[in-house]
Amino acid sequence: MKTILIDIIKEKVDISDNEIEILTSNFQIITKQKNEYLVIEGSKSLYLYFIIDGFVRYFHIDDGNEITTQISTTKDFVTSFESFLNNSFSKENIQCTSDCTLLRISKDEYQNLYREVSNWSIFCKSVYEDQIRKISERANSLQKLSASQRYLKLLNNQPKIALNTAVKHLASYLGIKPQSLSRIRKEIIK
């Protein structure tokens, strides 16, 4: 299972066999059940996770409503990045929306990799840039695309997420009501 992570890292940077050993020894395989939390709003994010299998959503509560801001799946890194990097309290919840198999690394182990793996900082920079890109794309989609266009874009770019996420979470992520998403789906099937 850890080979998936190593393959992702190798796509971005060169790593030696010794560094592969260091990386694999620092990431722990864990499983979480559907609805379990990885991070709870107001707590500190102590781990960085890499999804081997499953689906995870980021959300916050606004006037009693859960607002889904991100949905992640296989080969994605997840944590409350601001909390993890700055040792601050998380402003979001991160919850498994399916049973998940994950790799996990603690903050201390993560920091040690900067000393032990020569290109770790370059790899991490690419992960952060990917997170920024995803947030920016979502913001632009919410501002510039219709609800149908947002759903079709997600369906084309990330079909696993579009087809395997509960309607209420997916609708919230797309910035629409669940009834509207159901109507859009029916129109697409016609």
N, C-alpha and C positions, 0 to 999 in steps of 0.2 A: 504493500500500500504506500509506503514511503517513497517508492520509485516514481510515483506520479508527481510528487513535490520536487524531487530531484530533477526530473525531466523538465518541469516548468522553470526551475532555476537555470538549468543548462541552456534553455532557449534564450535567456537574457544575458548570462555571463558565463565565463569559463571558471570551472572549479576542479580542483585536483581530487584524486582518489581519497587522500587523507581528509580533505574538506568535506567530501561526501560522507565519510564516516562521522565526522564531527556533527554535521547537520542531522544525520539520521539518529544519532544518539541524543540530540537535544529535543527533538520533536516526539511527543508521546501520542500514541493512538488512543482515542477515546470514542465512546458512543454516547449519544444523547437520544432520548425518546421525543416523539412529537410533543410539542408544547413546552418542553424544557427551555429554560433561559440560559444563554451564554453570558449575558450582561443585563443587569437591572438598572434602570435609570436611578441616579443618585448614588450608585456604588462606583467603585473604581474598577476599571477593566484591567484585570491582572494577566490576561493571556491573549495571544494572537492565535487565531484558528485558521486552518486550511481545510476546506471542505473536500473530503474524498467522495462522499455520496450524501445526497439529501438537499434540503432547501431550508434557508434561514431568512428571516425578515427583520429589518430594522423598523422600529416604530416609536412614536411618542404619544402621549395623551394630551389632547387639546379639548377643553370643555367637555370632558367625559368620553370623547371619541378617540379611538385608536387611529392614528394617521401613519400609514406605512410609507416609509421614505426610500427604502431600498429592499430588493429581494436578491439573494445570492444563491448560487448552486455550485456544483462540482467545479473544482479548480479555482475557486475564489478564496481570497483571504478575508476574514471577517474579525472585527473587533470594533469597539468604540475607539477609533483611532486617536481622537483628541485626548480622551481619557488615558489610553494606553501609553501614548508618547509623552504626555505632560504630567502623568500621575494625578490627574484631576478627576472630579466626579463626572460620570457619564450623563449626558443629556438625552440618552436614548436607551431603549430596550432592544435586545437582540434575542430572538426566540426561534427555536427550531420549529418549522411548520411541517416537518416529516421526521421520521426516524433518521438520524444522521450518524455518519462515521466521519470523524474529524482527526486532524493532527493538531496538537496544541503545544505551544511553547510559552514559558513564563517570561515575564519582563526581564528578569536577571539573565536567564539563558539567552534571550534575544540580544541583550546588550553584550554578552560575552562573544557572540558570533561576530561582532564588529572587530574584535581583536583576533579571532581565530580563523575567519574566512575572508580571504583577501578582497573579494568582490561583493561581499555582503551588502555594503552600503550602496553600491550601484544597483544591486538587485532590489533592495528596499525602496530606493528612489523610484524605480519603475513601478513598484506596487502602489506607492503613494500617487504617482502621476495617473495611474489607471483609476484609482478611486476618485481623484479630482475630475478626470474626464467623464466618468459615469455620473457624478453629481451634476456637472455642467450640462451634459446631454439631457438628463432628466429635467432640469430647470428650463432649458430651451424648449423641450417638447411640451412641457406644461404651458409655456407662454405662447408658442407658435403653432401648435398642431391641435386639430380637433380631437375629441375623444376617440372617434373611429380611427383617425390617423395614428394616434398614440398606441392604440391596441394593435393595429396592423403592423406598426413598426416593431413593437415588442414581439409579436407573433413571428415576424420575419427574422429578427435578430436574435431572439432568445426564446425559441418555441418551447423548450422544456419548462421555462418559468411560466410562460403564458398558459400552458396546458396543464400544469401540475400545481398551481397555486389556488387556494380557496378563493371563490369569487369575491368575498368581502375584502380580503387582503389585496387582491389584484385590483379591484375597483378603487380602493383607497390609494394604492400606488399610482394609478392612472389619473387620480384626481376626479373621479366620477362616483355616482351612486351605483350600488350593485345591480339595481334594476336597469340602469342605462347600459351597463356592461352586458347583461343578459340579452338586452335588445340588440346591441351591436353584434354579439356572437350569432344571434339568430339571423340577422341580415347578411352576415358573411356566409353562412351556410347555404342560403338560398341560391 
